[in-house]
Amino acid sequence: MKILQEVIVAARNLRAELKLDPKRRIAADFAPATSVVREVVEENRALILRLAMLSGLPFSDAKLEPTAGPVRSTAQFDLRIAYGEGAEAGAEVARLRKEKERLARDLESKQNRLADETFRSRAPAEIVRQLEATFAERRLEFDKLTERLALLEAHDRHRAP
């Protein structure tokens, strides 16, 4: 159930960030990280299409290229709305730069906390494990976002006159 909620929230957030008409159905591409995620989303595709106001949700085994549209990533999946569906490359580059800064601050904060021996010695082991897991997830998101931003910036440089 959690993965379905994440997919729907990612699609809705992406639509909101792009300022798309909430009543207009658009297609989104989906790249699951695992076969389990793929299976769960495939089984619940109709529900996702209805709740996220999507016209289609084709699956991709390949990485979703950000040069074709803005991508939202989690540790479990990538979701993309193609440019031309209301998305603009320049706006996406600006948004990615801002998100990269936010994630960098979040990672630094978590890393400092994990490096603090006082925290590690006093905090319950479960809390430390949760923080380590969250740090690993955020690191993956940061790496994906950094790669996407670099691709978009390179793509924009090649298109510029």
N, C-alpha and C positions, 0 to 999 in steps of 0.2 A: 504494500500500500504506500509506503514511504517513497518508493521510486516513482510511482505514478504521480504522486503529489509534486515531487521535484520536477518532473517533466512538464506538468501543467503550469506550475509556477514559473519555470524558465521560459516557456512559450509566452505566457501572459506578460512577464516582465520585459521580455524582448519586444513584444508588441507595444507596450507602454513607452519604453525608451525610444522607439522609432515613431511614436505618436501616430500609430495606425488607428483607423476607425475601428472601435471595438466590435462593431457589428459586421465588419467585412471579413469574410473567411479568406485566409491565405494559406499557402502550403509552407511546410517546414521540412527540412531534411534532418534525419536522426541517425547518429552513429553510436551504437551501444558499446560499452567497454567490455562486456562479457556476454556470453550466450544466455545466461540467466536473465540479465537485464533485457536483452532482445526478446526473449520468450514472454516475459511479463508484459512488456509494452505491446508486443504483437497481439497477445490475448486480450488486451484492453484498449486496442487502437480506437475503436468507435467511441469509447468514453473519453479518451484524450482529445480526439477530434472535436467532440461536442463541447467539452469544458474549456478547451483552449482556443476555440473558434478557428480551427484549422480546416482547410479544404482537403489536405492530404498530408501524409507523413511517411514518405518513402525512406527505407532503411539503406544505409551505406556501410559496407565493410571497410571502406577506405576512409582515411582522415578527411574531415570536411574542411575544404580550403576557405580561408577567410576572405580571399580575393573575390569569391562569388557571392558573399553576403555575410552579415554579422553572425558570429557564432557565440553561443553560451556554452560553457563547459563546467562539468562537475567531474568528480572522480569516476562517476558511473556512466556518463554519456556526454556527447556533444550535440547541440541543436542549432540549426542555421535557417535563417530566412533569407532568401535570395535577394540580391540587389534588384531593384525594379519592382519589388513588392511594397515599396515605400521606404526602403532603406537607402541611405547615402553613405558612401565610403568615407568621406571627410568627417562626418559626424561620428562614425564608428571609430576612427583613429583617435579622435579627441576623447571619446568615452573610454576607450581601452587604455589610453595614457593615464587618465584619472583613476581607473580601476587598478592599474598596475601600481600606482603610488599607494593606494589604500591597502592593497594586498601586501606590499613591501613593508608598510608600517605594522600591519597585523603580524606578519612573519617575524619581524624584528622583536616585537613585544613578546610573542610566544617563545622565541629562541632565548631571549634574555631570561624569561621566567624558568625555562628548562635548564639554563646554565647556572641558575641560582641554587647553590648547594643547600642553603637554608630552607628554601622552598621544597626541594627534593627530599630533604631529611624529615621535614615536618608534615608535608602533605600526605594524605592517604595514597597508597600505591595505585588505586583505581583512578584517582584524580590525575596523577602523573601520566598514567597510561592514556587516559582520554585526551590530555593536552598533547601528548606525543602523536596520537592518531590524528587529531585536528591539525596539528602542525604539518604532518605528512600530506593530508588532503589539501591544505592551503598551498603547500609547496608545489604540488601537482597542478593545481589551478593556476598558480603564478607562472610556472614553466610553460603551460599551454598558452596562457595569455601573452606572455613575452614572445613566444614563437609566432603567434597570430599577428601581433602588433608589428613585428619585424617584417613579416610577409606583406602585410598591408602597406607599410611604409615603403618597402621596396617596389611594390606594385604601383603605388602612387608616383614614385620617382620616375618609373619607366613610362608612365602615361603622360606625365607633365611635359609641356613643350620645351 
